[in-house]
Amino acid sequence: MNSSLFTNQVAIVTGAGQGIGFEIARQLSLQGAGVILNDADKDLAAQAASDIRNQGGECVAFAGDVSDPEIIEGMVEEAVKCYGKLTITVANAGITLFGDFFEYPIDRLKKVLDVNLVGSFLLTQAAARQMRDQKGGGRILLMSSVVGHQAHQFLAAYAMSKAGLEMLAKNLVLELSPFGITINTVAPGATLTERTLAEDPTYPKTWSAITPMGRPAICEDIANAALFLLSPHSGHITGQSLVVDGGWTSVSPLPDLSNMGVQ
């Protein structure tokens, strides 16, 4: 994409201290956007924003839990204070908690729903209000998952939350389109990130074997899809989900989860 494609745009990207969120924030910033970079980990957010600035981008760290309404409002206010407006929002923050459905504890269920669904809903609401008041349109992107489309053992709560985000995007077409705001989702498949590699050192080998394209995604694969949906090139696309999984949802073989400690 053009290196100045996002000039004069202002973005919030949550869960962006590392991994997919960081790469989306980095690419937006290096292509001209001012970025408010959020992560629950204060040090991680600060380091990520510093790394982007060192590469020549405009980026401000804003740490906090995205399930907290005050943090959500604070991010929108920070975007307006720093850059004068808000035109792009990426609800990337999310957590994955594996567990046997029959024994899945309510505290883990509430945590998954609070971050993945409630946090994304509140961020979308706050961002859309700001975009509506600005009268200039905008782009909102929710990060779903292939397990919002296909069953995956031990991920009932997570899958439910991701499928919910896709329905949220479809539903909000009715309310956001009159204000020139598009809303879409990206559904990543297996992706090499700091987290997935830390949780499972065999992750690349496992997912290379069961992904039709012969490898899991890298963060750039997902970020490239996200930036298309956030760009001027996608102005007539809304309410859609773009799956980026190397073909996995077409065949859907499950990995061996015994090394995850889930029985």
GIHU-V789611 format. One record per pair of residues at least 12 apart in sequence whose ideal C-beta (glycine too) atoms are under 10 Angstrom apart, sorted by the first residue. I is the first residue (numbers start at 1). J is the second residue. If there is no record, write none. Layout:
i->I j->J
i->I j->J
This chain:
i->1 j->27
i->1 j->31
i->1 j->224
i->1 j->227
i->1 j->228
i->1 j->231
i->1 j->233
i->2 j->31
i->2 j->32
i->2 j->231
i->2 j->232
i->2 j->233
i->3 j->30
i->3 j->31
i->3 j->32
i->4 j->31
i->4 j->32
i->5 j->27
i->5 j->28
i->5 j->31
i->5 j->32
i->5 j->33
i->5 j->227
i->5 j->230
i->5 j->231
i->5 j->232
i->5 j->233
i->6 j->27
i->6 j->28
i->6 j->29
i->6 j->30
i->6 j->31
i->6 j->32
i->6 j->33
i->6 j->34
i->6 j->35
i->6 j->87
i->6 j->88
i->6 j->139
i->6 j->227
i->6 j->230
i->6 j->231
i->6 j->232
i->7 j->31
i->7 j->32
i->7 j->33
i->7 j->34
i->8 j->32
i->8 j->33
i->8 j->34
i->8 j->83
i->8 j->84
i->8 j->85
i->8 j->87
i->9 j->28
i->9 j->31
i->9 j->32
i->9 j->33
i->9 j->34
i->9 j->35
i->9 j->83
i->9 j->85
i->9 j->86
i->9 j->87
i->9 j->88
i->9 j->138
i->9 j->139
i->9 j->230
i->9 j->231
i->9 j->232
i->10 j->28
i->10 j->33
i->10 j->34
i->10 j->35
i->10 j->36
i->10 j->58
i->10 j->79
i->10 j->80
i->10 j->82
i->10 j->83
i->10 j->84
i->10 j->85
i->10 j->86
i->10 j->87
i->10 j->88
i->10 j->89
i->10 j->130
i->10 j->138
i->11 j->24
i->11 j->25
i->11 j->28
i->11 j->29
i->11 j->33
i->11 j->34
i->11 j->35
i->11 j->36
i->11 j->37
i->11 j->58
i->11 j->59
i->11 j->79
i->11 j->83
i->11 j->86
i->11 j->87
i->11 j->88
i->11 j->89
i->11 j->90
i->11 j->127
i->11 j->138
i->11 j->139
i->11 j->141
i->11 j->230
i->12 j->25
i->12 j->35
i->12 j->36
i->12 j->37
i->12 j->38
i->12 j->62
i->12 j->66
i->12 j->72
i->12 j->75
i->12 j->76
i->12 j->78
i->12 j->79
i->12 j->86
i->12 j->87
i->12 j->88
i->12 j->89
i->12 j->90
i->12 j->91
i->12 j->92
i->12 j->123
i->12 j->126
i->12 j->127
i->12 j->130
i->12 j->140
i->13 j->25
i->13 j->26
i->13 j->28
i->13 j->29
i->13 j->33
i->13 j->35
i->13 j->36
i->13 j->37
i->13 j->38
i->13 j->39
i->13 j->48
i->13 j->59
i->13 j->62
i->13 j->75
i->13 j->88
i->13 j->89
i->13 j->90
i->13 j->91
i->13 j->92
i->13 j->93
i->13 j->141
i->13 j->143
i->13 j->226
i->13 j->230
i->14 j->36
i->14 j->37
i->14 j->38
i->14 j->39
i->14 j->40
i->14 j->62
i->14 j->64
i->14 j->66
i->14 j->71
i->14 j->72
i->14 j->75
i->14 j->89
i->14 j->90
i->14 j->91
i->14 j->92
i->14 j->93
i->14 j->94
i->14 j->115
i->14 j->119
i->14 j->120
i->14 j->123
i->14 j->143
i->15 j->37
i->15 j->38
i->15 j->39
i->15 j->40
i->15 j->41
i->15 j->45
i->15 j->66
i->15 j->90
i->15 j->91
i->15 j->92
i->15 j->93
i->15 j->94
i->15 j->95
i->15 j->115
i->15 j->119
i->15 j->143
i->16 j->28
i->16 j->35
i->16 j->36
i->16 j->37
i->16 j->38
i->16 j->39
i->16 j->44
i->16 j->45
i->16 j->48
i->16 j->49
i->16 j->52
i->16 j->59
i->16 j->61
i->16 j->62
i->16 j->90
i->16 j->92
i->16 j->93
i->17 j->37
i->17 j->38
i->17 j->39
i->17 j->40
i->17 j->41
i->17 j->42
i->17 j->43
i->17 j->44
i->17 j->45
i->17 j->46
i->17 j->47
i->17 j->48
i->17 j->49
i->17 j->61
i->17 j->63
i->17 j->93
i->17 j->194
i->18 j->39
i->18 j->41
i->18 j->44
i->18 j->45
i->18 j->47
i->18 j->48
i->18 j->193
i->18 j->194
i->18 j->195
i->18 j->219
i->19 j->48
i->19 j->92
i->19 j->191
i->19 j->192
i->19 j->193
i->19 j->194
i->19 j->195
i->19 j->196
i->19 j->219
i->19 j->222
i->20 j->90
i->20 j->92
i->20 j->94
i->20 j->143
i->20 j->186
i->20 j->188
i->20 j->191
i->20 j->193
i->20 j->195
i->20 j->217
i->20 j->218
i->20 j->219
i->20 j->220
i->20 j->221
i->20 j->222
i->20 j->223
i->20 j->226
i->20 j->244
i->21 j->37
i->21 j->38
i->21 j->39
i->21 j->48
i->21 j->90
i->21 j->91
i->21 j->92
i->21 j->93
i->21 j->94
i->21 j->143
i->21 j->193
i->21 j->219
i->21 j->222
i->21 j->223
i->21 j->226
i->22 j->37
i->22 j->39
i->22 j->44
i->22 j->45
i->22 j->47
i->22 j->48
i->22 j->49
i->22 j->51
i->22 j->52
i->22 j->92
i->22 j->193
i->22 j->194
i->22 j->219
i->22 j->223
i->23 j->92
i->23 j->191
i->23 j->193
i->23 j->218
i->23 j->219
i->23 j->220
i->23 j->221
i->23 j->222
i->23 j->223
i->23 j->224
i->23 j->226
i->23 j->227
i->24 j->37
i->24 j->88
i->24 j->90
i->24 j->92
i->24 j->141
i->24 j->143
i->24 j->186
i->24 j->219
i->24 j->220
i->24 j->222
i->24 j->223
i->24 j->224
i->24 j->225
i->24 j->226
i->24 j->227
i->24 j->230
i->25 j->37
i->25 j->38
i->25 j->39
i->25 j->48
i->25 j->49
i->25 j->51
i->25 j->52
i->25 j->57
i->25 j->59
i->25 j->90
i->25 j->92
i->25 j->223
i->26 j->48
i->26 j->51
i->26 j->52
i->26 j->55
i->26 j->57
i->26 j->59
i->26 j->219
i->26 j->220
i->26 j->223
i->27 j->52
i->27 j->57
i->27 j->219
i->27 j->220
i->27 j->223
i->27 j->224
i->27 j->226
i->27 j->227
i->27 j->230
i->28 j->52
i->28 j->57
i->28 j->58
i->28 j->59
i->28 j->88
i->28 j->90
i->28 j->223
i->28 j->226
i->28 j->227
i->28 j->230
i->28 j->231
i->29 j->49
i->29 j->52
i->29 j->53
i->29 j->55
i->29 j->56
i->29 j->57
i->29 j->58
i->29 j->59
i->30 j->52
i->30 j->55
i->30 j->56
i->30 j->57
i->30 j->58
i->30 j->59
i->31 j->57
i->31 j->227
i->31 j->230
i->31 j->231
i->32 j->57
i->32 j->58
i->33 j->57
i->33 j->58
i->33 j->59
i->33 j->83
i->33 j->87
i->33 j->88
i->33 j->227
i->33 j->230
i->34 j->57
i->34 j->58
i->34 j->59
i->34 j->60
i->34 j->79
i->34 j->82
i->34 j->83
i->34 j->84
i->34 j->85
i->34 j->86
i->34 j->87
i->34 j->88
i->35 j->49
i->35 j->52
i->35 j->53
i->35 j->57
i->35 j->58
i->35 j->59
i->35 j->60
i->35 j->61
i->35 j->62
i->35 j->79
i->35 j->82
i->35 j->83
i->35 j->88
i->35 j->90
i->36 j->49
i->36 j->59
i->36 j->60
i->36 j->61
i->36 j->62
i->36 j->74
i->36 j->75
i->36 j->76
i->36 j->77
i->36 j->78
i->36 j->79
i->36 j->80
i->36 j->81
i->36 j->82
i->36 j->83
i->36 j->86
i->36 j->89
i->37 j->49
i->37 j->50
i->37 j->51
i->37 j->52
i->37 j->57
i->37 j->59
i->37 j->60
i->37 j->61
i->37 j->62
i->37 j->63
i->37 j->75
i->38 j->60
i->38 j->61
i->38 j->62
i->38 j->63
i->38 j->64
i->38 j->65
i->38 j->66
i->38 j->71
i->38 j->72
i->38 j->74
i->38 j->75
i->38 j->78
i->38 j->90
i->38 j->91
i->38 j->92
i->38 j->93
i->38 j->123
i->39 j->61
i->39 j->62
i->39 j->63
i->39 j->64
i->39 j->65
i->39 j->66
i->39 j->92
i->39 j->93
i->40 j->63
i->40 j->64
i->40 j->65
i->40 j->66
i->40 j->67
i->40 j->68
i->40 j->71
i->40 j->93
i->40 j->95
i->40 j->115
i->41 j->63
i->42 j->61
i->42 j->62
i->42 j->63
i->42 j->64
i->43 j->61
i->43 j->63
i->44 j->61
i->44 j->63
i->44 j->194
i->45 j->59
i->45 j->60
i->45 j->61
i->45 j->62
i->45 j->63
i->45 j->64
i->46 j->61
i->46 j->62
i->46 j->63
i->47 j->61
i->48 j->61
i->49 j->61
i->49 j->62
i->49 j->63
i->58 j->82
i->58 j->83
i->59 j->82
i->60 j->75
i->60 j->78
i->60 j->79
i->60 j->81
i->60 j->82
i->60 j->83
i->61 j->78
i->62 j->74
i->62 j->75
i->62 j->77
i->62 j->78
i->62 j->79
i->62 j->82
i->64 j->93
i->65 j->93
i->65 j->114
i->65 j->115
i->65 j->119
i->66 j->91
i->66 j->92
i->66 j->93
i->66 j->94
i->66 j->114
i->66 j->115
i->66 j->116
i->66 j->118
i->66 j->119
i->66 j->120
i->66 j->122
i->66 j->123
i->67 j->93
i->67 j->95
i->67 j->110
i->67 j->111
i->67 j->113
i->67 j->114
i->67 j->115
i->67 j->116
i->67 j->117
i->67 j->118
i->67 j->119
i->67 j->120
i->67 j->121
i->67 j->122
i->67 j->123
i->68 j->114
i->68 j->118
i->68 j->119
i->68 j->122
i->69 j->118
i->69 j->119
i->69 j->122
i->69 j->123
i->69 j->125
i->69 j->126
i->71 j->119
i->71 j->122
i->71 j->123
i->72 j->91
i->72 j->118
i->72 j->119
i->72 j->120
i->72 j->121
i->72 j->122
i->72 j->123
i->72 j->124
i->72 j->125
i->72 j->126
i->72 j->127
i->73 j->122
i->73 j->123
i->73 j->126
i->73 j->129
i->74 j->126
i->75 j->89
i->75 j->123
i->75 j->126
i->75 j->127
i->76 j->89
i->76 j->123
i->76 j->125
i->76 j->126
i->76 j->127
i->76 j->129
i->76 j->130
i->76 j->131
i->77 j->126
i->77 j->130
i->79 j->127
i->79 j->130
i->80 j->130
i->80 j->133
i->80 j->134
i->84 j->134
i->85 j->130
i->85 j->131
i->85 j->133
i->85 j->134
i->85 j->136
i->85 j->138
i->86 j->126
i->86 j->127
i->86 j->128
i->86 j->129
i->86 j->130
i->86 j->131
i->86 j->133
i->86 j->134
i->86 j->136
i->86 j->138
i->87 j->127
i->87 j->130
i->87 j->131
i->87 j->134
i->87 j->136
i->87 j->137
i->87 j->138
i->87 j->139
i->87 j->181
i->87 j->230
i->88 j->127
i->88 j->131
i->88 j->138
i->88 j->139
i->88 j->140
i->88 j->141
i->88 j->227
i->88 j->230
i->88 j->231
i->89 j->120
i->89 j->123
i->89 j->124
i->89 j->126
i->89 j->127
i->89 j->128
i->89 j->130
i->89 j->131
i->89 j->138
i->89 j->139
i->89 j->140
i->89 j->141
i->89 j->142
i->89 j->181
i->89 j->183
i->89 j->230
i->90 j->123
i->90 j->127
i->90 j->139
i->90 j->140
i->90 j->141
i->90 j->142
i->90 j->143
i->90 j->186
i->90 j->223
i->90 j->226
i->90 j->227
i->90 j->229
i->90 j->230
i->91 j->116
i->91 j->119
i->91 j->120
i->91 j->121
i->91 j->122
i->91 j->123
i->91 j->124
i->91 j->127
i->91 j->140
i->91 j->141
i->91 j->142
i->91 j->143
i->91 j->144
i->91 j->165
i->91 j->168
i->91 j->183
i->91 j->185
i->92 j->120
i->92 j->123
i->92 j->141
i->92 j->142
i->92 j->143
i->92 j->186
i->92 j->222
i->92 j->226
i->93 j->115
i->93 j->116
i->93 j->119
i->93 j->120
i->93 j->123
i->93 j->143
i->94 j->112
i->94 j->115
i->94 j->116
i->94 j->117
i->94 j->119
i->94 j->120
i->94 j->142
i->94 j->143
i->94 j->144
i->94 j->145
i->94 j->158
i->94 j->161
i->94 j->162
i->94 j->165
i->95 j->108
i->95 j->111
i->95 j->112
i->95 j->114
i->95 j->115
i->95 j->116
i->95 j->119
i->95 j->157
i->95 j->158
i->95 j->161
i->95 j->195
i->96 j->112
i->96 j->116
i->96 j->145
i->96 j->147
i->96 j->155
i->96 j->157
i->96 j->158
i->96 j->159
i->96 j->161
i->96 j->162
i->96 j->195
i->96 j->196
i->96 j->199
i->97 j->109
i->97 j->111
i->97 j->112
i->97 j->115
i->97 j->116
i->97 j->154
i->97 j->155
i->97 j->157
i->97 j->158
i->98 j->152
i->98 j->153
i->98 j->154
i->98 j->155
i->98 j->156
i->98 j->157
i->98 j->158
i->98 j->199
i->98 j->257
i->98 j->260
i->98 j->261
i->98 j->262
i->99 j->112
i->99 j->154
i->99 j->155
i->99 j->156
i->99 j->157
i->99 j->158
i->99 j->262
i->100 j->153
i->100 j->154
i->100 j->156
i->100 j->262
i->100 j->263
i->101 j->153
i->101 j->154
i->101 j->155
i->101 j->156
i->101 j->157
i->103 j->263
i->104 j->154
i->104 j->156
i->104 j->157
i->108 j->157
i->109 j->156
i->109 j->157
i->109 j->160
i->109 j->161
i->110 j->157
i->111 j->157
i->112 j->155
i->112 j->156
i->112 j->157
i->112 j->158
i->112 j->159
i->112 j->160
i->112 j->161
i->112 j->162
i->113 j->157
i->113 j->158
i->113 j->160
i->113 j->161
i->113 j->164
i->114 j->161
i->115 j->161
i->116 j->142
i->116 j->143
i->116 j->144
i->116 j->145
i->116 j->157
i->116 j->158
i->116 j->160
i->116 j->161
i->116 j->162
i->116 j->164
i->116 j->165
i->117 j->160
i->117 j->161
i->117 j->162
i->117 j->164
i->117 j->165
i->117 j->168
i->118 j->161
i->120 j->140
i->120 j->142
i->120 j->143
i->120 j->144
i->120 j->161
i->120 j->162
i->120 j->164
i->120 j->165
i->120 j->168
i->120 j->169
i->120 j->185
i->121 j->142
i->121 j->164
i->121 j->165
i->121 j->168
i->121 j->172
i->123 j->140
i->123 j->142
i->124 j->140
i->124 j->141
i->124 j->142
i->124 j->165
i->124 j->168
i->124 j->169
i->124 j->172
i->124 j->176
i->124 j->181
i->124 j->183
i->125 j->172
i->127 j->139
i->127 j->140
i->127 j->181
i->127 j->183
i->128 j->140
i->128 j->172
i->128 j->175
i->128 j->176
i->128 j->179
i->128 j->181
i->128 j->183
i->129 j->179
i->131 j->176
i->131 j->179
i->131 j->180
i->131 j->181
i->132 j->175
i->132 j->176
i->132 j->178
i->132 j->179
i->132 j->180
i->132 j->181
i->133 j->179
i->134 j->179
i->134 j->180
i->135 j->179
i->135 j->180
i->136 j->179
i->136 j->180
i->136 j->181
i->137 j->176
i->137 j->177
i->137 j->179
i->137 j->180
i->137 j->181
i->137 j->182
i->137 j->235
i->138 j->176
i->138 j->179
i->138 j->180
i->138 j->181
i->138 j->182
i->138 j->183
i->138 j->230
i->139 j->180
i->139 j->181
i->139 j->182
i->139 j->183
i->139 j->184
i->139 j->226
i->139 j->229
i->139 j->230
i->139 j->231
i->139 j->232
i->139 j->234
i->139 j->235
i->139 j->237
i->139 j->238
i->140 j->169
i->140 j->172
i->140 j->176
i->140 j->181
i->140 j->182
i->140 j->183
i->140 j->184
i->140 j->185
i->140 j->229
i->140 j->230
i->140 j->238
i->141 j->169
i->141 j->182
i->141 j->183
i->141 j->184
i->141 j->185
i->141 j->186
i->141 j->225
i->141 j->226
i->141 j->227
i->141 j->229
i->141 j->230
i->141 j->234
i->141 j->242
i->142 j->162
i->142 j->164
i->142 j->165
i->142 j->166
i->142 j->168
i->142 j->169
i->142 j->172
i->142 j->183
i->142 j->184
i->142 j->185
i->142 j->186
i->142 j->187
i->142 j->241
i->143 j->162
i->143 j->165
i->143 j->185
i->143 j->186
i->143 j->187
i->143 j->188
i->143 j->222
i->143 j->226
i->144 j->159
i->144 j->161
i->144 j->162
i->144 j->163
i->144 j->164
i->144 j->165
i->144 j->166
i->144 j->168
i->144 j->169
i->144 j->184
i->144 j->185
i->144 j->186
i->144 j->187
i->144 j->188
i->144 j->241
i->144 j->242
i->144 j->243
i->145 j->158
i->145 j->159
i->145 j->161
i->145 j->162
i->145 j->163
i->145 j->165
i->145 j->166
i->145 j->185
i->145 j->186
i->145 j->187
i->145 j->188
i->145 j->189
i->145 j->191
i->145 j->243
i->145 j->245
i->146 j->159
i->146 j->162
i->146 j->187
i->146 j->188
i->146 j->189
i->146 j->190
i->146 j->243
i->146 j->244
i->146 j->245
i->146 j->246
i->146 j->248
i->146 j->249
i->146 j->252
i->147 j->159
i->147 j->160
i->147 j->161
i->147 j->162
i->147 j->163
i->147 j->187
i->147 j->189
i->147 j->249
i->147 j->252
i->148 j->160
i->148 j->161
i->148 j->162
i->148 j->163
i->148 j->164
i->148 j->165
i->148 j->166
i->148 j->167
i->148 j->185
i->148 j->187
i->148 j->241
i->148 j->243
i->148 j->249
i->149 j->162
i->149 j->163
i->149 j->166
i->149 j->187
i->149 j->189
i->149 j->241
i->149 j->243
i->149 j->245
i->149 j->248
i->149 j->249
i->149 j->252
i->150 j->187
i->150 j->189
i->150 j->243
i->150 j->245
i->150 j->248
i->150 j->249
i->150 j->250
i->150 j->251
i->150 j->252
i->150 j->254
i->151 j->252
i->151 j->254
i->152 j->252
i->152 j->254
i->152 j->255
i->152 j->257
i->153 j->254
i->153 j->255
i->153 j->257
i->153 j->262
i->154 j->254
i->154 j->257
i->154 j->260
i->154 j->262
i->154 j->263
i->155 j->257
i->155 j->262
i->162 j->185
i->162 j->187
i->162 j->241
i->163 j->187
i->163 j->241
i->165 j->185
i->165 j->187
i->165 j->241
i->166 j->184
i->166 j->185
i->166 j->187
i->166 j->239
i->166 j->240
i->166 j->241
i->167 j->185
i->167 j->239
i->167 j->241
i->168 j->183
i->168 j->185
i->168 j->239
i->169 j->182
i->169 j->183
i->169 j->184
i->169 j->185
i->169 j->238
i->169 j->239
i->169 j->240
i->169 j->241
i->170 j->183
i->170 j->184
i->170 j->185
i->170 j->238
i->170 j->239
i->170 j->240
i->170 j->241
i->171 j->183
i->171 j->239
i->172 j->238
i->172 j->239
i->173 j->238
i->173 j->239
i->173 j->240
i->174 j->239
i->176 j->238
i->176 j->239
i->177 j->238
i->177 j->239
i->180 j->235
i->181 j->238
i->182 j->229
i->182 j->230
i->182 j->234
i->182 j->235
i->182 j->236
i->182 j->237
i->182 j->238
i->182 j->239
i->182 j->240
i->183 j->229
i->183 j->237
i->183 j->238
i->183 j->239
i->183 j->240
i->184 j->225
i->184 j->226
i->184 j->228
i->184 j->229
i->184 j->230
i->184 j->234
i->184 j->237
i->184 j->238
i->184 j->239
i->184 j->240
i->184 j->241
i->184 j->242
i->185 j->226
i->185 j->229
i->185 j->239
i->185 j->240
i->185 j->241
i->185 j->242
i->185 j->243
i->186 j->222
i->186 j->223
i->186 j->225
i->186 j->226
i->186 j->227
i->186 j->228
i->186 j->229
i->186 j->230
i->186 j->240
i->186 j->241
i->186 j->242
i->186 j->243
i->186 j->244
i->187 j->222
i->187 j->225
i->187 j->241
i->187 j->242
i->187 j->243
i->187 j->244
i->187 j->245
i->187 j->249
i->188 j->216
i->188 j->217
i->188 j->219
i->188 j->221
i->188 j->222
i->188 j->223
i->188 j->225
i->188 j->226
i->188 j->242
i->188 j->243
i->188 j->244
i->188 j->245
i->189 j->207
i->189 j->211
i->189 j->213
i->189 j->216
i->189 j->217
i->189 j->221
i->189 j->222
i->189 j->243
i->189 j->244
i->189 j->245
i->189 j->246
i->189 j->247
i->189 j->248
i->189 j->249
i->190 j->203
i->190 j->204
i->190 j->206
i->190 j->207
i->190 j->208
i->190 j->210
i->190 j->211
i->190 j->215
i->190 j->216
i->190 j->217
i->190 j->245
i->190 j->246
i->190 j->248
i->190 j->255
i->191 j->203
i->191 j->207
i->191 j->216
i->191 j->217
i->191 j->218
i->191 j->219
i->191 j->220
i->191 j->221
i->191 j->222
i->191 j->244
i->191 j->245
i->191 j->246
i->192 j->204
i->192 j->207
i->192 j->215
i->192 j->216
i->192 j->217
i->192 j->218
i->192 j->219
i->192 j->221
i->193 j->216
i->193 j->217
i->193 j->218
i->193 j->219
i->193 j->222
i->194 j->219
i->196 j->216
i->199 j->259
i->199 j->260
i->200 j->255
i->200 j->257
i->200 j->259
i->200 j->260
i->201 j->259
i->202 j->255
i->202 j->256
i->202 j->259
i->203 j->216
i->203 j->255
i->203 j->259
i->204 j->216
i->206 j->255
i->206 j->256
i->206 j->257
i->206 j->259
i->207 j->245
i->207 j->246
i->207 j->248
i->207 j->255
i->208 j->246
i->209 j->253
i->209 j->255
i->210 j->246
i->210 j->248
i->210 j->251
i->210 j->252
i->210 j->253
i->210 j->254
i->210 j->255
i->210 j->256
i->211 j->245
i->211 j->246
i->211 j->247
i->211 j->248
i->211 j->251
i->211 j->253
i->212 j->245
i->212 j->246
i->212 j->247
i->212 j->248
i->212 j->249
i->212 j->250
i->212 j->251
i->212 j->253
i->213 j->245
i->213 j->246
i->213 j->247
i->213 j->248
i->214 j->246
i->214 j->247
i->215 j->246
i->216 j->245
i->216 j->246
i->216 j->248
i->217 j->244
i->217 j->245
i->217 j->246
i->217 j->248
i->221 j->244
i->221 j->245
i->221 j->246
i->222 j->242
i->222 j->244
i->222 j->245
i->223 j->244
i->224 j->244
i->225 j->242
i->225 j->243
i->225 j->244
i->226 j->242
i->226 j->244
i->228 j->242
i->229 j->241
i->229 j->242
